[in-house]
Every structure is written in C-alpha cells, then in structure tokens.
Amino acid sequence: MQRNYLLYLAGLAIIIGAFFIFKPQTSPANPPAATNSATPTVKTFDLVVQNKKLVAGPEKIEVTEGDQVIIRISSDTDEEFHLHGYGKSVTLKPNETSALTFNATLTGSFAFELESSKTDLGTVEVAPK
C-alpha cells in the first residue's frame, strides 16, 4: 500500500514538474511585440477644377482617423481651395498643381470649396478608427 502511495506521489511530482517546464512563458518585462500603429497611412487624391467645377477626382474623399491626407488640386483659374473644419487652404494658380496636406485628426464630414467664389466641390469623410 505504501509503495502505491509513493508511486502516486512520484507520478504527481512528474506531472507538476512537466507543467512548469512546458507551460508558455510570459513575462511582464517582455510583453508580446505590438504592431506599430503610430505610422500613419498616407492617402493621396487628385482633383481637377475647370470653370469652377470639379471635372476629375472624387467628390467624396474617404479616409480614416489618423491618416495623412494629400489633396493635389489643379485649376484653370486663380482661386483658394479651402477645407472646412480643419481650417486648411491653398492658393490655386492656373495650370499649376497645388497640394493641401493634413493629418485626419477630426472625425466627421468636412466640406471643401473654392473659397473666393463660394463654390462647393465635395466633402472629406473621416471615419473613426
């Protein structure tokens, strides 16, 4: 009887030892590597304006919060391209490409227009992460 008890204890010790040897190792000092979400995604859009109308490019620009956005605009007239909500604008010169760059930190829908003539061209839609 005592021999069975000793065999039982030895088997139990082997099982417990194996558990501690083969269990997954995790350490607060060495957490699993995280993905680098700090690097923003760059999204570029090209717009063409003629006779104060958008003739090429999207009327609705869709991005995600945290994206870096570049809007390249070419126009046939002098104007100011303005993005509401972000308070960003760029001067347009005939037959030149201008770029408006911003980080999408605000979510929602933001109109863009030709400021001087008050001509609405479209919207920038920023979705939350």
HELIX and SHEET records of a PDB file:
HELIX    1   1 GLN A    2  PHE A   22  1                                  21    
SHEET    1   A 4 LYS A  53  ALA A  56  0                                        
SHEET    2   A 4 VAL A  42  GLN A  50 -1                                        
SHEET    3   A 4 GLN A  68  SER A  75  1                                        
SHEET    4   A 4 THR A  97  ASN A 103 -1                                        
SHEET    1   B 5 LYS A  60  THR A  64  0                                        
SHEET    2   B 5 THR A 119  ALA A 127  1                                        
SHEET    3   B 5 GLY A 108  LEU A 114 -1                                        
SHEET    4   B 5 GLU A  79  LEU A  83 -1                                        
SHEET    5   B 5 LYS A  88  LEU A  92 -1                                        
END                                                                             
